[in-house]
Amino acid sequence: MLTLTEDQIEQYRRDGFLIVDNIIGEDAAAAILSRYEPLFEKGEFETGVRPDEVNLPQGDKPYTKQICNGWRADLTVARSVMDAGIGEACAKLAGWDGARLMVDNLLWKPPGGRPIGFHQDSMYATWFDKPGMASCWIALDKTTAAGGTLMYLRGSHKWGEAQPIMQFHGPEDDLKEAREWAESQGYEIDMVPIEVPPGGGAFHDGWLWHGSRVNTMDVPRRSLAIHMVSSDVKFAPENFSVGNGPMYGRYMRFGSNEVEESHFPITWRNDGYRTPGLDEYVTRGPFVAASAA
């Protein structure tokens, strides 16, 4: 279990992020990494359920590959994504009573991999009535600034709400929108690379500008991102056309704005509540593997 000090919470709220050298440990990171080939290369989904998104962009230059909600497809991924300690840490950093999973991202940036444009996560979650997020980014490989690691713009969570960026995967100018927004608001950019061992990573505020640059190393950079929202959010269907709303708005019940826990589980709440059946799901034995085809 993660234990955060008051100084760490204060630093998170001041800078918009907190770097932690050990979040899940090297063994857990290696276990998740062992699932990358089945998931990305073979399209084998252990539970028989396809992730919500499998983005394998093609082009003349290598792009970052991405799977969204790998927890639906793979139990090894689910065990870390649903970890109560990570949920508790996100809730305490954000000042919530509880944490609910919005989405996880499995990311694979190959050698030479193109940038991910600098953006604010919460701009993609306005289909919730409380889009503010707290995220846990976990390195599965040792990360370096030259290896296309995650980059934070210190203090940029205080710059206000901008707009979703024009090009997420492989932009020619990865800082374009962040730089233009900073200039328009009178702020200076202070970029911080996240350099940690496998199993380490960082927590960041949903309004913090962040992205990743070209991987100039000869090894891949792979990571897991866990994006949390407050446990008491409701759907805001008037915003389903914005951000990821067209994808995840399909999980809204007829006649209700309540958020279904089978799709957006509560991993920790300060009264001890956790989505019923969640622990049974992540600890059960493997299903028969299913192919994407």
Summary of the structure (lengths in Angstrom):
residues: 293
radius of gyration: 17.9
end to end distance: 38.4
largest distance: 55.2
contacts: 986
relative contact order: 0.23
helix: 27%
strand: 25%
